[in-house]
Amino acid sequence: MAGPRRVSSGRGLLVALLAVSLVVSSGLALPVFGAPSPTETVQATEAAADATQPVVPQTNTSGYLALDPEAIERSRTVTVGLDPAGASAVTTARLRGEFESERLREQFANAATEETRRRVIVNTTARIEADIDALETRQRAALDAYNSGEIPASAFVRELVAVDTMASELGETIDQLYTYGSAVGTPVPERDIARMKGRLIPLQGPVRDRLAAHMADGTPRRVHLTTAADGLVLSTIIEGEFSTRYLRESLVGSAFDDQFTDKPISITEDFVPRLEELYPWVFGSDRRSNTALTNEPYYVQAGIYGMAVNHPHGGSGADDLVVYYDADTDAIFREIQRKDVSTVPTESVTATNDAYRLVVETTHADGPLGIRVENTTTGEPVESGVYLDGEALGVTDGATHWTVTPRGQFTVTAMTPTGNVTATVGPDT
């Protein structure tokens, strides 16, 4: 995975596309775009064909960053729940990060001269770079071990969550380092700090954040995990009080330049048009929200361009789609998707017995998968126990049960008063 193999001379800088209500905190600003238009659709076939960019176009919804199907080594669903070892690893990672932040604060506050404070900044930077090196090595080793079968999925997920926690803590320390450094004449160039921030991007994700909580409180969470030699995808379903959301994080390491070759580009003339090509349904229309550049030092100082945007199928705010683009590879290497499953376009596969109909709403591998059972006469939904490839998912509760779509062919079975109903779904059906 190119990202986790970074050397200490990395790159980084952030451009975040935020909601209208966000206050612009920099003189740099992207154009203001119109409000979302839910009724307008853009066909995925309009997306520019690009064999080098692993963003898969979708019809009437956002495309998604995917691993090369021929490069996938493992793809399966794992249930993460109470894990004392995992929870302990998370706690240890958090404490280590908090210690580094506290050490920086104390050393900086106790320094008697400006020159001493400058040395604190330089020494802290060296320690953080070493910590990032270690995290990249840890994630790479865990991915290699999982792909080769040396460790089970549970151990791999445990490592990902621990790395995520430590990376998050280091990110806070880096922000603190930037603030202190600015106060004493920037002894470490802003570009170097931005590069450190950029190196943390492949080491974190919102699915991992969720799993950290489940390891501690014991609430089970089904997660679809797909890996390749240089990347990974984690996706899950979040049941909320008012909506059910799909959450996905993906990383394609080969799209990340680990030599950090500088290639300045124009945000309005290069970056935004590139997003319009890769995500035409989101960016090729007036669905984009007001935008602003925030969070200094910006990732773009290291040649990385980040954007977050809301769209009609998300509804969670300004971060329904989050992408990180490397100007040197001209590709998206990191992506986060948040979607309301009730708005996502699906294709239906059905099976019936004498009285009941099983309806399976499909999307794409590791995408949302809806399962419901209906009375064939009235069309009313009914309560039914459902199974995916023989694994019990739960009860439909008279509504659609949402989970994550397996890769390849699979079977869905519903238990009804008149017998089981089974639908086979996949490329060979």
C-alpha positions, 0 to 999 in steps of 0.5 A: 500500500503506497500510503503506509510506506511513506518516507519521512519527506512526505506531503500534505494539505487540506481543502475541505468542502463544507456546508453553507453555514461554515465560516470561511477562515481563509482568504483562499476560497472555492467558488460558491455552487448552487443548492442540491437538485434532487430531481436532476439526474446525471447518467453515469455513462457520462463519466469520462472513461479512465482506466487509471482511476478506480472510481466506479461510476454509478447511475443516478447516485455517487460513484465510489472508489473501489479496489481493482477486482483482479487485485482483491485478495480477501473479501468477507463480512466480520462481526466486531463486538466485545474485544478486551484485547482490542479495547486495551489496544485502543486505550494504549494508543490513546494514552500514548497520543495524549502523552505526546500532546502533554509533553509538547505543552509542558516543554513549550511552556517551560522553555526559558527562551525562544531558541529553546522553544524552537528546539522543542518544535524541531524535536517534537517533529522528529518524534512525530515523524518516527511515530508515523513511520511506525504506524505505517509499518504496523498497518502494512504488516497487518495487511500483509499478514491478513492477506497471507492468512497469518492472522484472522480478520478479528486481529486485522481489524483490531490492528486497524482500529489501534492504528486509527486511534493513534493516528487521530491523536497524532493529528491533534498533536500536529495541529498543536505543533503548528500553532506553537511553531507559528508563534516562534517563527516556524522553525519547521516549514509549514509544508513539512507539517502539512506532509505529516498530516497527509501521511495520516490520511491512509491510517484513519477512517470513520468505520474504524472509529465506530469499531473502537466503541463496539470493542469496548461496549460489546455491541456487535457490528457487521462490517464488510472487509475487502483487501488487496495488496495495496488497499482496503475497504470497510463498509457497514450499516448504521441504524439510527433513530430516524434513518438507516445510513450506509458508511464506507471508507476506502483506500487505494494505495497505488493512487497515492504518490509516496515520493511526494513529487510537487505538482501544483495545480489550479483548484478551479481549473484542474481539481474541480473539473477532475471531480466533475469527471470522476463523480458526475452525479455529484459534481457535474450538476448544481448539487455542490454546496458552498465551499471554503478552504479551512484547517491550516496548514493546508494539505495542498501544500503537499500536493493533496487536495481534500474535499467534503460535500453533501448531496441528496442521497446523503443527508448527513451534512457536509461530509456525505462524500469525502475524497482525497486527491493526489495531484501527482497521480491524478487520482483519488486515493482515499474516500469516505461515503455516507448515504441514507439507504432509503434514497439509494437506487437499487435493483430488485431480485425476488423469489416467492412461495405460495403466500410470500415474496422475498425482495432483495434490493441490490447495489454493488459489492460492499454496497447497501443490501436491502431485504424485505418480505411481503404478502403476495396478495396484499403487498404488505410487509411481514415480519420474517427471519432472514439469512445471508449465505446461511448466516442469521441476520435477524428479523425484518420487523415488517420493514426492510432489513439493511446490510452490506452486499457480499462480493460474488454470488450469494443467497438470501433466505427468508423464513415464512409461515408457509416455508422458506423462500430463497433468492440467489443473487449475483453475476451468474443469476 
